């Protein structure tokens, strides 16, 4: 299966390496606006390089294009690829507003192509276990859910200008979108995947450490009701000093309680459920490593495997375009429900 990768940053390099090594895929092109990207030590030898997506699509015929560019480009680039008759793999988030995601869904239906959205935390054993416990009602009815995401993203990550504001796309409202889009959309996806949609949202945001490096707040607290029943909260921050602290989901049900936690939602910290004996889970993959920073689980090889197996009719898609759009919709509604606007957030913009 011929695959091209657009964007050769941290995540793009991971995609390219996996595609280049996977036995059923061929890496046919890499696209990046920085010509120096082809000199990176991880650049696969002999793979054609292009400075623009448009140029690559003129000269190559990939069956799939993996979009690993800054967030604000995802939906437009996906539409261009779909228009050129390729399937698309979109790194999170699918877009920065629901309206642009809807355009991708509509174009995919018109062209009869498949859109995969990267939600690699769904493959982690604790996440799959959590979904089973909730969906099979082993924990009973869900009463309360608390999601905590406390990470570090400081000036080593954002590289602010001396005069204030971000030097690149990270921290930019137009291309980054905000903390919930870039750092924590995976955990909102797990919340939606396991517990369903939310309503009656109340949000409070604050900026503790990033006044001169980003165009949005770094921390927040969100309260809501689940449409399927129960109440929930999300507490998040990238203002934690020096290193990531916690990514956790605590659930109180009518038959028991549990907590999936660790730094990256990578372990079951507590489980006390009536009549249930905790099973032994497979080991969780380590987080993606970006030097001084770490992210969610390194499960991208499962993503590529699912793309191949789905398109060959051997499996079903793990995270589709509608689910990717739903996560964006939830984040957009959380921001819109803020008791005060984040620095320059424009609803739907």
HELIX and SHEET records of a PDB file:
HELIX    1   1 UNK A   10  UNK A   21  1                                  12    
HELIX    2   2 UNK A   35  UNK A   39  5                                   5    
HELIX    3   3 UNK A   53  UNK A   59  1                                   7    
HELIX    4   4 UNK A   71  UNK A   73  5                                   3    
HELIX    5   5 UNK A   74  UNK A   83  1                                  10    
HELIX    6   6 UNK A   98  UNK A  111  1                                  14    
HELIX    7   7 UNK A  120  UNK A  123  5                                   4    
HELIX    8   8 UNK A  125  UNK A  135  1                                  11    
HELIX    9   9 UNK A  155  UNK A  158  1                                   4    
HELIX   10  10 UNK A  179  UNK A  182  1                                   4    
HELIX   11  11 UNK A  185  UNK A  195  1                                  11    
HELIX   12  12 UNK A  300  UNK A  311  1                                  12    
HELIX   13  13 UNK A  321  UNK A  336  1                                  16    
SHEET    1   A 6 UNK A  49  UNK A  50  0                                        
SHEET    2   A 6 UNK A  26  UNK A  31  1                                        
SHEET    3   A 6 UNK A   2  UNK A   6  1                                        
SHEET    4   A 6 UNK A  64  UNK A  67  1                                        
SHEET    5   A 6 UNK A  87  UNK A  90  1                                        
SHEET    6   A 6 UNK A 115  UNK A 117  1                                        
SHEET    1   B 7 UNK A 198  UNK A 206  0                                        
SHEET    2   B 7 UNK A 219  UNK A 226 -1                                        
SHEET    3   B 7 UNK A 231  UNK A 237 -1                                        
SHEET    4   B 7 UNK A 142  UNK A 150  1                                        
SHEET    5   B 7 UNK A 246  UNK A 253 -1                                        
SHEET    6   B 7 UNK A 256  UNK A 261 -1                                        
SHEET    7   B 7 UNK A 267  UNK A 273 -1                                        
SHEET    1   C 2 UNK A 287  UNK A 290  0                                        
SHEET    2   C 2 UNK A 293  UNK A 297 -1                                        
END                                                                             
